[in-house]
């Protein structure tokens, strides 16, 4: 799903090191490391060639009250 949305917004892969920030808005308990891994894997070949290009990662969880507020906001930029 992440990859499809990124493609639909015109995301093109970068080839250098990248910074990624993930803001996860959820009602449920979840392990952030597992969620981050899924998102990073989903962006392989779309936002970057491979997720080993990620040199800095910021992951934040925000608790929300209802499902209509649930979402993930992703920022990706060249590191440096």
C-alpha positions in Angstrom: 0.0 0.0 0.0 2.8 2.4 0.9 4.6 1.8 -2.4 1.4 2.3 -4.4 0.6 5.6 -2.8 4.2 6.8 -3.2 4.1 5.9 -6.9 0.7 7.7 -7.3 2.2 10.9 -5.9 5.1 10.7 -8.5 7.8 9.6 -6.1 11.1 8.7 -7.9 14.0 6.8 -6.4 17.0 8.7 -5.2 20.5 7.1 -5.2 22.3 8.7 -2.3 21.9 8.5 1.5 18.5 9.6 2.8 16.8 10.8 5.9 13.3 9.3 6.7 10.8 10.6 9.2 7.7 8.6 10.0 4.8 10.0 12.0 2.3 7.2 12.7 -1.1 8.2 13.9 -2.9 5.1 15.4 -5.5 4.0 17.9 -3.8 0.6 18.4 -0.8 -0.6 20.3 2.0 -1.6 17.9 5.7 -2.1 17.8 7.2 0.9 16.0 10.2 -1.1 14.8 8.0 -3.5 12.9 5.9 -0.7 11.4 9.0 1.2 10.4 10.5 -1.9 8.7 7.3 -2.5 6.7 7.1 1.1 5.5 10.8 1.2 4.6 10.6 -2.1 2.7 7.5 -0.9 0.9 9.4 2.1 -0.4 12.3 0.1 -1.9 12.7 0.9 -5.5 10.2 3.7 -5.3 11.6 6.4 -2.9 15.1 5.0 -3.0 16.9 2.1 -4.6 17.2 0.1 -1.4 16.4 0.9 2.3 20.1 0.5 3.2 20.4 4.1 1.9 18.5 5.2 5.0 21.2 6.8 7.2 18.9 8.6 9.6 15.4 7.5 10.8 13.0 9.3 13.0 9.8 7.3 14.0 7.1 8.8 16.2 3.8 7.3 17.3 0.8 9.6 18.0 -2.3 8.2 19.6 -5.6 9.2 18.1 -9.2 8.7 19.3 -10.8 7.2 16.2 -10.0 5.4 13.0 -10.7 8.4 10.7 -7.6 10.0 12.2 -5.3 7.0 11.6 -2.6 7.7 9.0 1.1 7.6 8.4 3.0 10.8 7.3 6.3 10.1 5.6 9.1 12.6 4.9 12.0 11.5 2.8 14.9 13.8 1.8 18.5 13.5 0.8 20.8 13.3 3.9 23.5 15.8 4.4 
